[in-house]
Amino acid sequence: MILTFFDQFSSPYLLGVPLTLLSMLFPTLLLPAQNTRWITNRLSTLQSWLIHTTTKQLMIPLNKPGHKWALILTSLMMFLLTINLLGLLPYTFTPTTQLSMNMALAFPLWFATLLVGLRNQPTTSLGHLLPEGTPTPLIPALIMIETISLLIRPLALGVRLTANLTAGHLLIQLISTATITLLPIMTAVSTLTTMILFLLTTLEVAVAMIQAYVFVLLLSLYLQENI
């Protein structure tokens, strides 16, 4: 069987059963177990601090009515963050490299923010489609452009997350393949590519964290427009 660089993004199967759902549920194992005490060890202390800091940063753009979404946004942030980071481990699968999964997360949440705006303040929400002071001849064209830009938001969310993670995984695989190939031929060049590989892996860890944060932050900004 001939393998390609893109085979790492295909969903793994075991006895004909896709393991994507299992890989999505695996991050729950990292959550602290239920206990009668608030903080049991240093790991739970670090997790509590991280969740508190993340929630605080996500709630900064939102006014008080938007704080009802704190649990959803923080849970989504932790979910994406753990999946992205676990996907960097060897012999693992990253579900967020699949556009279908990212769109399944982006579209319902974006549509929910849109429905909140149409229910609470329909005039203001529809007013975003037409900037104030627009010349009369440009009104039809601007309404079409703003409508397209509004509808393309969930696609941009899904494609951004998929493209960044896919590109990073491909670069790591390409450089690691080059390192192994050059090792018996040019040891010095192989050592240099190994150093580049370590730097790229560090960068990919940062990208995995940033992309999870950007995904949720953009959702919170879309929510702020509608509340």
C-alpha positions in Angstrom: 0.0 0.0 0.0 1.4 3.4 -1.0 0.9 6.1 1.7 0.8 9.8 1.0 1.3 12.8 3.2 -2.4 13.4 3.4 -3.2 9.9 4.8 -2.6 11.2 8.3 -5.8 13.3 7.9 -8.0 10.4 7.0 -10.3 9.2 9.8 -8.9 6.0 11.5 -11.0 2.9 11.6 -11.0 -0.1 13.9 -13.0 -3.2 12.8 -14.8 -0.9 10.4 -15.8 1.6 13.1 -14.5 5.2 12.8 -12.5 6.3 15.8 -13.1 10.0 15.3 -15.7 10.1 18.1 -13.3 8.4 20.5 -10.6 10.9 19.7 -13.1 13.7 20.4 -14.0 12.2 23.8 -10.5 11.6 24.9 -9.9 15.1 26.2 -12.5 14.5 28.9 -10.0 12.1 30.5 -7.9 15.2 31.3 -10.6 16.8 33.4 -10.3 16.5 37.2 -12.5 13.9 38.9 -15.3 15.0 41.1 -14.3 15.6 44.7 -15.7 17.2 47.8 -12.8 19.7 47.8 -12.4 22.6 45.4 -8.7 22.0 44.7 -7.1 18.6 45.2 -3.6 19.0 43.7 -1.4 21.3 41.7 -2.8 20.1 38.4 -6.4 21.0 39.4 -5.0 24.4 40.6 -3.4 25.0 37.2 -6.6 23.9 35.4 -8.8 26.2 37.5 -6.4 29.2 36.9 -6.4 28.5 33.1 -10.2 28.2 32.9 -10.6 31.4 35.0 -8.1 33.4 32.8 -9.6 32.1 29.6 -13.2 33.0 30.7 -12.1 36.4 31.8 -10.4 37.1 28.4 -13.4 35.8 26.4 -15.9 37.9 28.4 -14.0 41.2 28.0 -15.7 42.1 24.6 -19.1 41.1 25.8 -21.6 43.1 27.9 -23.6 41.6 30.8 -26.3 39.8 28.7 -23.5 38.0 26.8 -22.1 36.5 30.0 -24.8 33.8 29.8 -22.6 32.3 27.0 -19.6 32.0 29.3 -20.0 28.2 29.9 -20.5 27.4 26.2 -17.6 29.5 25.0 -15.2 28.4 27.7 -16.1 24.7 27.2 -15.6 25.1 23.4 -12.2 26.8 24.0 -11.0 23.9 26.3 -12.3 21.3 23.9 -10.5 22.8 20.9 -7.4 23.4 22.9 -7.0 19.9 24.2 -7.9 18.3 20.8 -5.4 20.5 19.0 -2.6 19.8 21.5 -3.3 16.0 21.7 -3.2 15.9 17.9 0.5 16.8 18.0 1.4 13.6 19.8 2.8 10.7 17.7 0.4 8.2 16.3 -2.6 10.3 17.1 -5.5 11.8 15.0 -6.5 15.4 15.1 -10.3 15.7 14.4 -10.0 19.5 13.9 -8.1 18.9 10.7 -11.5 17.8 9.2 -13.4 20.6 7.7 -16.7 18.8 8.3 -16.2 18.8 12.0 -15.1 22.4 12.2 -18.1 23.5 10.1 -20.3 21.4 12.5 -19.0 23.5 15.3 -18.9 26.9 13.6 -22.3 27.0 11.8 -24.7 26.2 14.6 -22.9 28.6 17.0 -22.8 31.4 14.5 -26.5 30.8 13.6 -27.4 30.9 17.3 -25.7 34.3 17.7 -27.6 35.5 14.6 -30.9 34.2 16.0 -30.2 36.0 19.3 -29.8 39.3 17.5 -32.9 38.8 15.3 -35.0 38.0 18.4 -33.8 40.7 20.8 -33.0 43.6 18.5 -34.1 42.9 14.9 -33.7 46.5 13.7 -30.1 46.8 14.9 -29.2 43.4 13.5 -30.6 44.1 10.1 -29.1 47.6 10.3 -25.6 46.0 10.0 -26.4 45.1 6.4 -26.5 48.8 5.4 -24.0 51.3 6.8 -25.3 54.7 7.8 -25.0 57.4 5.2 -24.8 55.1 2.2 -25.7 56.7 -1.1 -29.0 55.6 -2.6 -27.6 54.0 -5.8 -25.2 51.8 -3.8 -27.8 50.5 -1.4 -28.7 47.3 -3.3 -25.1 46.4 -4.0 -24.0 47.0 -0.4 -26.9 44.9 1.0 -25.8 42.0 -1.2 -22.1 42.4 -0.2 -22.9 42.7 3.5 -25.2 39.7 3.3 -22.5 37.6 1.6 -19.9 38.7 4.2 -22.4 37.7 6.9 -23.1 34.3 5.5 -19.5 33.5 4.8 -18.5 33.9 8.5 -19.0 30.3 9.6 -17.1 29.1 6.5 -14.2 31.4 7.4 -14.2 30.0 10.9 -14.0 26.4 9.8 -11.6 26.9 7.0 -9.2 29.0 9.1 -8.9 26.4 11.8 -8.6 23.5 9.3 -6.1 25.2 7.0 -3.7 26.3 9.9 -3.7 22.9 11.6 -3.4 21.0 8.3 -0.5 23.2 7.1 1.4 22.7 10.3 1.0 19.0 10.3 2.1 18.7 6.7 5.2 20.8 7.4 6.2 18.7 10.4 5.8 15.5 8.3 7.8 16.9 5.4 10.7 18.1 7.6 10.7 14.9 9.6 10.8 12.8 6.4 13.6 14.9 5.1 15.5 14.5 8.4 15.3 10.7 8.3 16.2 10.6 4.6 19.3 12.8 4.9 20.6 11.1 8.1 22.8 8.5 6.4 23.8 10.8 3.5 24.4 14.2 5.0 24.6 14.1 8.8 25.2 17.8 9.2 22.2 18.8 7.1 20.1 16.2 8.9 21.1 17.7 12.3 20.1 21.2 11.0 16.7 20.0 9.8 16.3 18.3 13.2 16.7 21.7 14.9 14.3 23.2 12.5 11.8 20.4 13.3 12.0 21.1 17.0 11.4 24.8 16.4 8.5 24.1 14.1 7.0 21.8 16.6 7.2 24.5 19.2 5.6 26.9 16.7 2.8 24.4 16.0 2.0 24.1 19.7 1.6 27.9 19.8 -0.5 27.8 16.6 -2.8 25.1 18.1 -3.4 27.2 21.2 -3.9 30.5 19.2 -6.3 28.9 16.7 -8.5 27.6 19.5 -8.6 31.0 21.1 -9.2 32.9 17.8 -12.1 30.5 16.9 -13.9 31.2 20.2 -12.9 34.9 20.3 -14.5 35.5 16.8 -17.7 33.8 18.0 -17.8 36.1 21.0 -17.4 39.1 18.8 -20.2 37.9 16.5 -22.3 37.5 19.7 -21.5 41.0 20.8 -22.8 42.4 17.5 -26.1 40.8 18.2 -26.7 41.6 21.8 
